[in-house]
């Protein structure tokens, strides 16, 4: 789930529920609505860099990939579009709309010469998407069970951080060569996906299956980690998404196997507050004064509550 800088409009799309539809929550009115984009995509992915615009990835099982740029104030209007298919690679619309939205994406392309996961780099000046092979994503990975699921741009650098499904190792990817420049070991228990900046970009936070891990960006050192979802010694349940409160002192973490959202202290990683929402919270956004908005894992239903001390 993503939000505009003021956190007055929240946008989500749970793929197995929403398919090619955006779920919107208007915070002042406490009102949810759905907006179909009509692309026919199997599912959407949402991407934001903290500006008043966001991008939507339209996924079609590898046969093609599309991106659209929207504003939080008018989510239904497409400001710019990128289309990548076997015989087509082009950008359309307002080229300035790509400013302040992510330009790096990862996707599986089922057509030649790729037939694998690749890195995609939007080039507004070139009017196309540049495709780069992930040279390190080789047979050392079990590609039946492991896919490339996320990339985090590092502004001003020619490297990016890439996450792989069922792996607790983040790859430092060289954007010039496509090679592995380094790796960050999150400490086992594979399953990292969401990567977010905190503290003006000095920290990178990652969810590693049942744990939150904090990385120092300057030298890739692990600053701390905390296991937040436990079901039993034999079974490890995963945590959902996480979201920082406006002052960044609390990080809200969805726990689908506990039916709640917990607020952890960003300095100590200890649980300070809990919102007992019920159901199975998966996506979450933290608002001011401890308010949290979440969606249920199985149904996408709205879950709304407040982090209470204790």
N, C-alpha and C positions, 0 to 999 in steps of 0.2 A: 504494500500500500504506500502511495506517495502523497505528498501534500504541497500546496503552494507555500511561499515563505511565511505568509501570515497564518497558515494552518486553518484557513476558513473553508477550503475545498479539498476533500480527500478523494483520491481516485484509486480504484482497485480493479483487478480482473483475475479471478480464480479460474484457471483454465478449464478444469473439468466441470465447472458449473456455468461459467459465463461465455466460454468459447470466444466469439468475436465481439463481445459486448463489454463496455466500460460500466463499472459500478461507481456511482458518485454519491458522496455524502456531503451535504451542505451543513456545516457546523452551526452557524447562527440559528438556522431553522430546525436543526436536528432532523433533517429529512434526507432519505436515501432515494435514489432513482437509478434506472438503468438506461444506457444509451448504446444502441447497436451501431457499430461502425460499418456493418454490411459488407465486410471484405470476404467473408466465407472462410476465414482462417480457422484452423483447428483450435488455436489458443493465441492469446496476446501476452506480451511481456511489457512492463512499464519501466521507463527509465527517466531519471531526473538528476539534475546537477544543482538543485536548490534554487532555481530561477522561477520566473512566472510561466515558463514553457516546459513541456515534457514531450518525450518521444514514445511511440508505441511500436513494438516489434510485432509483425503479423507472421505467424508460423504456419507453414503448409507441409509439414513432414518432409522437408528437404527439397521439394520440387521447385519452390521459389521462396523468396524472402522479401518482405516489404517493410518499410519504415514510414511512419507518418509523424508529423510534428503538430502539436496542439497547444493551446493556451489553457490555463486553469480557468480563466474567466469565460471562455467559450469552447469547451472541450469537443463539441461536435464539429467544429470547423477545422478542416485540414489546411494548415498553412504551407506545408511542404511535404514532398513524398519522395521516397527512393524505392526503386524496383530492381530486383536482381533475379534473373531467370537464366536458363541455358542460353537463350538467344537475345537477352535484353539486359542492359545494365545502364540505368539512367536516373537522374534526379529531375524533379519537376516542382514548380511552385516558387515561392519566395526563398531565394538562396540565403538571405539574412536570417531566416527562421531557424537555421541550424546553429546560430550563435547561442551559447549557454545551454545547450542540450548535449548529452554524450555523443561522441563521434565514433566510439569503438563498441563493437558488438561481437558476440560469438554465435555461430549457427552451424548446423549440419546441412551440407549441400549434397544431394543425392546424384547430381549430374557430373559429367566429365568436365574438366580433368580432376575435380576435387574428390567427390565421393567420400567425404570425411568432414569432421569438424574443422572450421577455419575461423580466422580472425577477419572481421570486416571493418573497414575504416572509411567513413563517409568523407568524401572530398567535395565540398561545395564549389571550390574553384575549378575542379576538374569535371564537375557535373556527373559524377559516378561514384560507385562503391569500389574501393580497392580491396581485393581479396588476397589474403596471405595464408599460406600453409603453416600450421603449427608443427614445426619440424620435430619438436620434442614429444609430441603426442603419437607415440609409436607402439610397438607390440609389447612394451613393458606394461601397458595398461590393458585391462580386460575390457575391450570396446563393446562387448555384449552388455555389460553392466555399468560401464563408466562412460559418461559423456562430458564434454566441456560445457559448463553451465553458467559461467559468469566472468566478466572482465571489469577491472577498475582502472580508469584512466588516472595517470599521475601528471597533473598539469605541469608543463615545462620540462618534462623528461621524455626520453625516447624508450622508455620501458613501461610495461603495464603489468598488473597483478591479475593472474588468471586462476580460477578455481575449477576443479574437476570433481564430478560426482563420485561419492564414496571414496574420497581421498582426503586426508588431513594435511596434505602438502600443497601449499600455494606455489604457483610457478611465477617467477619473475621473467617476463617475456620480452625479448628484444624486438622492438618494433621495426628496426631496420633489416634484421636478418631472419626473423622468425624463429631464432634459436632460444634455448633456455639459458638465461643469464645467471640464474640462481634459483633458490627455493626457500620457502619458509615452512618449517615443520611446526604444525599446530599441536602436536603431542598425541597423535593417535586418535582412535575412535572416529574414523573417517566419516565425512558428511558435511563439509563446509559449502556454503553457497553465497549467502548475502555478505557483501563487503561494503562498509561505510566509513567515511572520514569522521573524525571528531577532533575537537580542540584546534580549529583552524587548519585542519589537514595534517597536523603533526602526528596523529594516531590513526591507525586503521583497525576497525573492529570487525571481527568475523564470527559467524556462528559455526561451530564445529560439532555437528550432530546434537549432543546434549549440553554443550558448553559454549560460553562466550570467551573469546580470546582477544587480547589487546596487543597490537603490534606498534612499535615505534617506527615511524616511516623513515627516519634519517638513516638507520642502520639495520632495519628489519629485526630488531631484538624483540623478544616476547616480554611485554611488561607485566602481564598477569593473565590468569585464566580462572574460570569458575564453572563448575558443573552445576547446572540449574534444573535439570529434569532427571529425576530418578524414579523408577517404578519398582524395581526389585534388584537384588544383586545379580540375578541371572539375565534380566531384560533391561536394556537401555532405551528409554524413549527419547525422541528428539524434541528439541525446542523449535518454536516457530520463528517468525520474524522479530526484529527488535527495532526500537525507535527511541530517539533521544527527546526528552522534554525540551521546551524552548530554551531553558537556561543551561541545558546539557549536564546538569548535576545528577539527574536520574535517567536511567535507560530502562524503558519498558520492554519486557520480553514475554512473548506469548508462550504459554505452556499447554499444548493440546492434551497432554495426558494427565494434567492436574486440574483442568477446567478453569484456569485463571491466567491473569497477567501479573507478573511481578515487576516491581520497580527496584532496580539495583543501583547502589551508589556508584557513580562512575569512577570515584577515586579508590574505593576498596573492593568493588565488585560484590559486596554483600547485599542480600535482600533487605530492603528497608520498608517496602510497602507491598500490598497485595490487593488486586481487584478480583474478587471471586465472581466471575461472569457466568460460569456453568458452560455446558456444551464442550467444544474443543477449539479454543481460540488458536488461529494460525497466523493471520495477518493482523498487524496492530499499528496504530499511530498514537503517540503520546501528545496530548494537548496541555494547555496551561492548567495550573491548580490541580494536578493529579488526574485529570480526566483522560480516559482512554477509549478509543474506538477500535473494535476488532471485528473480524469475520470468522465464522465457524468453518472448520476444515472440510467437513463433508458437504454442507449445504450452502455455504457462503452467506448464511443469515447474519444480520447485524447483531453484534454484542457490544453493549455500551455500558460503561461504569466508571468508577473512580478508585484510584489507588488509596487505600486506607493504611494508616500506620499500624505496625504490629506484625 
